[in-house]
Amino acid sequence: MNITVYLASSTGNDPKFEAAVKELGTWIGTSGNTLVYGGSKTGLMGELAQSVLQAGGKVIGVEPQFFVDEDYQYEGLTQLIVAKDMAERKTKMIELGDAFIAFPGGVGTLEEVSEIMSKLSLGQLQAPCIYYNLDGYYDDVKHFLHQMIAKGFSSAEKQQGVYFAQSLENIKELLK
């Protein structure tokens, strides 16, 4: 399975995130799955790719040309796809993915996973969308999604396929 992971190009300020992303990468690498991610060598993105590769796994990076021009791409990936811009990058990462994980990240992570949720709600995608809710990082997103239902702007059916996992073990269960 191709697992698309959205995450930060920085490491954040809590070492738990770096440890958890390495654990996730090691599992992807040893489980026979392939990582699809944004292609960067920096931050948690770089740590994830490195851990998958060190575990013997495959990694497909999708990097927009302007980041390649700045030399942000991770050298030594199984495959690096250079997109013309962020929109093409997002489309390609969705096309390649069989499952989607939002690891803790910033605005870009939130924007990318929002597109996955939108496609799920419209019936244009049939794949699990998992928020890795490490230490409650995505609790407010979970609350907001419930608020959408409570206010009549969404429904449980439209949010079907969106999950919140507290640990790697939860993610493994969801992807069985």
N, C-alpha and C positions, 0 to 999 in steps of 0.2 A: 504494500500500500504506500502511496505517496502521501506523506503527512506535511501539510503546509503549516509552518509556524510563523506567526507574526510576533515580533519582539523588538526591543530597543537596541539602538546602535550605541548606547552608553551602558555602563554597568550599574547605574543607580548607586545608592549609598548604603545598601544593606547587603552584606556578604551572603545572606540566605539565597538571594536571587541567583548569584553566580553558581553557588553549589547546586541549586535545583535545576538550573539550565544544563549544567554538565551531566547531572543524573538523567535528565530527559534525553540529552544527546546520546549518552551511552546506551540507554535503552533502545532508541531508534536504531543506532548502529548495530547492536547485537541482535535485534529482533527480526532482521531481514527487511525492514521497511526502509524507505528512502525519504530523506529530508528535502523539502522544498522551502526555501527561505529567500530573503532579500539580497543575498550575495555579498554582504559586507564583511570585512575582517575586523571591524571595531565592536567594542562593547559586548553585550550579551549575544549579539548576532554572531560575532567571531568565535566566542566561547562555545556556542551551540554547534557550529559547523566543525570546529576542531574536535570536539568530543565525539561527534558522529564518525568522523574520519578516523580518529584514533581507535575507535571500537570496531573498525572494519566496515563501516557502512558507506552508503552512497549519499552524496549531497549535490543537489541541483540549486544553483544560485541564480536569481533573476535580478540583475542590477541595471538601473537606467544609465544611459550613456554619460550623463553629466557626473555621476558618481565614479564611473570608470575613468573619466577625464581627471578626476581628483585623486585617483589611485586608491579608492576605498574597497575595491573588490578583493575577495579572499582568493589568493593564488592556490592552486592545487585542488580545486573542487573536482568532483566527478564530471560536472558539466557547468559551464557558466553561460547563461543566456543574457545577451545585452539587449535591453529594450530601449526604444527611442525616448521614452519618458515614463513618469510614474503611472500614468493611466494604462499604458501598455504593460508595464510591469505587473500591476494588479491583475489585469485580465489574464496574463500568462500564468501567474501563480494560482489563480482560481482554476484555469483549465487543467493544470497539472495535478491539482490536489484531489485526493480521495477523502480526506478528513482535514479539519482546520482547527488549530490551537492558537488561542491568544494568550501568550505568556505575558506577565507584567511588562508594560511598556508605556510609551507616551501617546501623544495625539495621533501620530502616524499609525500606531498599532490599533488604536480605537477606530480610526477612520477605515482601516482595511477590514477589520472584523465586522464593522457595521455593514459593509457591502455584502459580506457573507450572509449576515442575518437578513438583509433585505432580499437577497436572492432566495433564501429559504422561505421567507414569508410569501413570496410571489410564486413559489413552486418551480423556480428556475434552477434549483440546485437540490440535490438529495444527498447530503453528506453531514456528518456530525460537525457541529461548531462548538468547540469546548473552550470556555474561559478557564485558564489555570488560575484558580482563585487562591493563590498562595498567600497565607496569612491574612485572608479576607481582602486582598487587593481589589477584587472586583465586586465586593459587596454592594457598593453604591450603584453599579450597573445593574446588578440583579434586582435591587430595589426599584430602580427606574423602569425596568422591563415590567415588573409587577404593577407599577403605577400606570403604565400605558394601558394595561388590561383593565385596571380598575376604573380608569377614566374613559374607557370605550374607544381608545385609539388603536388597540391591538387585541389579540385574542390568544388563548393558549394554543389553538391550532396554528396560528401564524408564527408562533414562537417555537413550534415543534422542531426538534433537532438542535436546540440551543441548550447547552449543559454548563454547569459550574462544577469543576473538580477541585477538591481541596489538596490532592496529592497525585503523584505519579501513579500510584496504585488505582486511584479513581479513574484516571485517564485510560489506563490499560483495560479496565473493566468496560468502559464506554466504547472502546475500539474493538472489542472482541467480536 
